[in-house]
Amino acid sequence: LKKEETALLEQAQFALDRYLELEEIAGMSAVVENPLEGNLVRSMEEVEAAAQKLRRDWEVGFNPISQVVEMLEERGIRVLKADAPDTFDGLAAWAGDIPFMLVNSNCDNVCRLRFTLLHELGHLFLPFPEEMPESDREAMCNRFASALLFPAKEFRAHFGERRHHLSLEELMSLKSEWGMSISAIMRRARDLKLISKDAYTRFCIGYNQRGFRKEEPGEYTMHEIPMRFRLLVLRTYAEEIISGTKAAYLMNQTYDQFQKGCQIVA
């Protein structure tokens, strides 16, 4: 595992170096402000409040976030892709004052990717007390991701208070609207005490028995693809700030691959 982690960090370092080099060439470095800095987060209630504050400060309202990657990139978080095994979801870190995320380019589960990105955002932005155990931080980052994807007030309005029975079709409908997996929706319902512990346990058993852990029904149709880096390469190449050779290097492609994928039309 250590070996895998080291290899992924090397990929991240290489990708980030290229990203920052490109930003410097394009004169488009982005400064990131953490609106959650300052107030230590010690409880799940404070995590919920932090998620609400971030939605407000980032002016994304309280409707579904259609594309999480776009939201992060617009606010200066560099989202990088890694060719990684299925066991790897993502990681996030600060390189000086630059926050970046590394996600698995082989992940084809959009809901899982959205959750991972916001979980990693929790690691970047939530100010935890230094003594807080790692397991507590992980649980709080999960709660943060859920609260960002589907805010509590809106969740109650859509899900209803104190539910006893739920249909699969209802959960699939919520999944397609909010871009959150059925299992994460049910966990959110349990966290907000809208279903009983027994009901949640029954759901988990049924979920596993039906094979939903491998392939969950329902889908979220929006794509989650990091675009800012690619667009910066294409723009600087089109404006003749960088050569085709340099553009191909930045995109990690051969010169021929790059030329095939980039036609100047005006």
C-alpha positions in Angstrom: 0.0 0.0 0.0 2.8 2.4 0.9 4.4 1.7 -2.5 1.1 2.5 -4.3 0.6 5.7 -2.3 4.1 6.9 -3.1 3.6 6.2 -6.8 0.3 8.2 -6.7 1.9 11.1 -4.9 4.6 11.1 -7.6 1.9 11.3 -10.3 0.3 14.1 -8.3 3.5 16.1 -8.1 4.3 15.7 -11.8 0.7 16.7 -12.8 0.7 19.7 -10.4 4.1 20.9 -11.6 2.8 20.9 -15.2 -0.4 22.7 -14.1 1.5 25.5 -12.2 3.9 25.9 -15.1 1.0 26.3 -17.5 -0.7 28.8 -15.2 2.5 30.9 -15.0 2.8 30.8 -18.9 -0.9 31.8 -19.3 -0.7 34.4 -16.4 -3.7 32.7 -14.9 -2.8 31.7 -11.4 -5.8 31.3 -9.1 -5.8 32.3 -5.4 -7.9 30.2 -3.1 -9.6 31.5 0.0 -10.9 29.0 2.6 -14.2 30.5 3.9 -14.2 27.9 6.8 -10.8 28.9 8.3 -10.7 29.9 11.9 -13.6 28.1 13.7 -12.6 24.7 14.8 -15.0 21.9 13.9 -15.7 19.4 16.7 -19.2 18.0 16.1 -21.4 16.8 13.3 -23.7 19.8 13.9 -20.7 22.1 13.2 -19.9 20.1 10.1 -23.5 20.7 8.8 -23.2 24.4 9.6 -19.8 24.5 7.7 -21.4 22.9 4.7 -24.2 25.5 4.7 -21.7 28.4 5.1 -19.6 27.1 2.2 -22.7 26.9 -0.1 -23.6 30.4 0.9 -20.1 31.9 0.5 -19.6 30.2 -2.8 -23.0 31.4 -3.9 -24.2 28.0 -5.2 -27.6 28.3 -3.5 -29.3 25.2 -2.1 -30.3 23.4 -5.3 -28.4 20.3 -6.6 -24.8 21.0 -7.6 -24.9 20.0 -11.2 -21.1 19.5 -11.6 -18.9 19.3 -8.6 -15.6 19.4 -10.6 -16.6 22.6 -12.3 -17.6 24.2 -9.0 -14.2 23.4 -7.5 -12.2 24.4 -10.5 -14.0 27.8 -10.7 -12.8 28.5 -7.1 -9.2 27.7 -7.8 -8.9 24.1 -6.6 -6.7 22.2 -9.0 -8.3 18.8 -9.8 -5.8 16.3 -11.2 -6.4 12.8 -12.6 -4.4 9.7 -11.8 -4.3 6.3 -13.4 -4.9 4.4 -10.2 -6.2 1.0 -9.0 -9.9 0.6 -8.1 -9.1 0.8 -4.4 -8.0 4.4 -4.7 -10.8 7.1 -4.6 -8.9 10.3 -4.1 -6.5 12.4 -2.0 -6.2 16.2 -1.3 -3.4 18.3 0.0 -2.0 21.9 0.0 1.2 22.6 -1.9 2.1 25.8 -0.1 -1.0 27.9 -0.6 -2.3 25.9 -3.5 -4.9 23.3 -2.8 -5.1 20.3 -5.2 -7.0 17.0 -5.5 -6.0 13.8 -7.1 -8.9 11.6 -8.3 -9.0 8.2 -10.0 -9.3 8.6 -13.8 -10.6 5.0 -13.9 -13.6 5.7 -11.7 -16.7 5.5 -13.9 -19.2 5.9 -11.0 -20.1 9.6 -11.2 -21.9 9.6 -7.8 -18.9 8.1 -6.1 -16.6 10.6 -7.7 -18.8 13.5 -6.6 -18.8 12.3 -3.1 -15.1 11.7 -3.1 -14.3 15.2 -4.4 -16.4 16.8 -1.6 -15.0 14.4 1.0 -11.5 15.6 0.0 -12.7 19.2 0.1 -13.5 18.5 3.8 -9.9 17.4 4.4 -8.7 20.6 2.7 -11.1 23.1 4.3 -12.4 21.9 7.6 -10.3 23.1 10.5 -10.1 20.1 12.9 -8.5 20.2 16.3 -5.0 18.8 16.1 -5.8 16.0 18.6 -8.8 14.7 16.6 -8.3 11.0 15.6 -8.1 10.2 11.9 -11.3 8.0 12.1 -13.3 11.0 13.4 -12.0 13.2 10.7 -12.9 10.7 8.0 -16.5 10.4 9.4 -16.8 14.2 9.5 -15.5 14.6 5.9 -18.2 12.0 4.9 -20.8 14.0 6.6 -19.5 17.2 5.0 -19.7 15.7 1.5 -23.3 14.5 2.2 -24.3 17.9 3.6 -22.9 19.7 0.6 -24.5 17.4 -1.9 -27.9 17.4 -0.3 -28.4 20.1 2.4 -30.5 19.1 5.5 -33.4 21.4 4.9 -33.8 20.4 1.3 -33.3 16.7 2.2 -36.2 16.9 4.7 -38.4 18.6 2.2 -37.8 15.9 -0.4 -37.5 12.9 1.8 -40.1 13.6 4.4 -40.0 13.3 8.2 -39.9 9.9 10.0 -40.3 7.5 7.1 -41.3 3.9 7.7 -41.2 2.5 4.1 -39.4 3.7 0.9 -39.6 2.5 -2.7 -36.5 1.9 -4.8 -38.0 4.1 -7.5 -38.2 7.0 -5.1 -34.6 6.7 -4.2 -33.5 6.3 -7.8 -35.4 9.6 -8.5 -33.5 11.4 -5.8 -30.2 10.0 -7.0 -30.8 11.3 -10.6 -31.8 14.7 -9.3 -29.1 15.3 -6.6 -26.2 13.2 -8.0 -25.9 11.2 -4.8 -25.8 7.4 -4.5 -28.8 5.5 -3.0 -26.6 4.2 -0.2 -25.4 7.7 0.6 -29.0 9.0 0.5 -30.1 6.4 3.0 -27.1 7.1 5.2 -28.0 10.8 5.2 -31.6 9.9 6.2 -30.2 7.9 9.1 -27.8 10.7 10.1 -30.7 13.2 10.1 -32.8 10.7 12.1 -35.5 10.5 9.4 -35.4 6.7 9.5 -34.9 4.3 12.4 -31.7 2.4 13.1 -33.6 -0.8 12.3 -34.9 0.5 9.0 -31.4 1.5 8.0 -30.0 -1.9 9.0 -32.8 -3.7 6.9 -31.9 -1.4 4.0 -28.2 -2.3 4.2 -28.8 -6.0 4.3 -31.2 -5.8 1.3 -28.8 -3.6 -0.5 -26.0 -6.2 -0.2 -28.3 -9.1 -1.0 -29.6 -7.5 -4.2 -26.0 -7.0 -5.4 -26.3 -3.2 -5.4 -22.9 -2.7 -3.9 -21.4 -3.9 -7.2 -24.0 -2.1 -9.4 -26.5 0.3 -8.0 -29.6 1.0 -10.0 -30.5 4.5 -11.2 -28.1 7.0 -12.7 -26.9 10.6 -12.6 -26.5 11.8 -16.2 -24.1 14.8 -15.8 -20.4 14.2 -16.4 -17.6 15.1 -13.9 -14.4 15.8 -15.9 -11.7 18.2 -14.9 -11.5 20.8 -17.8 -9.6 23.8 -16.6 -6.1 22.5 -17.3 -7.1 21.2 -20.8 -8.7 24.5 -21.7 -5.6 26.4 -20.6 -3.4 24.2 -22.8 -5.7 24.7 -25.8 -6.0 28.4 -25.3 -2.2 29.1 -24.9 -1.5 26.9 -27.9 -4.1 28.6 -30.1 -2.8 32.0 -29.1 0.7 30.8 -30.0 2.0 31.3 -26.5 3.3 27.7 -26.4 4.3 25.3 -29.2 2.6 22.1 -30.2 5.5 20.2 -28.7 5.1 22.0 -25.4 1.3 21.5 -25.5 1.7 17.8 -26.1 4.1 17.5 -23.2 1.8 19.4 -20.9 -1.1 17.1 -21.9 1.1 14.0 -21.5 0.5 13.1 -25.1 2.7 12.5 -28.2 2.9 15.4 -30.6 0.8 13.4 -33.2 -1.9 12.6 -30.6 -2.1 16.3 -29.7 -2.2 17.5 -33.3 -5.1 15.0 -34.1 -7.1 16.3 -31.2 -6.6 20.0 -31.8 -7.6 21.9 -34.9 -7.2 25.7 -35.2 -10.4 26.9 -36.9 -10.2 30.7 -36.6 
